[in-house]
Amino acid sequence: SQLALAEEANTNPFTAKTIDEALKLINAADNKPSTDIQLKAPEIAENGAVVPLTVSTTLAGVMGISIVVANNPTPLAAIFTIPEGSKAEVSTRIKMAKTSDVIALVQTKDGFFSARQEVKVTIGGCGG
């Protein structure tokens, strides 16, 4: 008899190595840019190990907010679940390996919406 072994598919979005894989794993591949999302991040981060971010939105029916860093070794930085009726605003600090677009993804009942901003990193925080 022969055994057929299938490679287990990656289902953990935090281990995704590309931005496309991370977006697919959180079902956000079809996100639409929105001016109703405010992403506050420094234009220049002197230390990539601690980059402060705030994401807020006036979109209705927000269920979650995620943060993706395009050029990081693992692009997905954070996922926040927003309880129904809560103010849709989160603040956190992320690590950035190098200069990159930071993308805020807001999940609503109508799908995913996004805002992006480039953050220049002068000293990398992910071993860079």
Helices and strands as residue ranges (DSSP letters): G 13-15, H 19-25, E 32-33, E 37-40, E 44-45, E 51-57, E 62-69, E 76-81, E 89-94, E 100-108, E 111-121
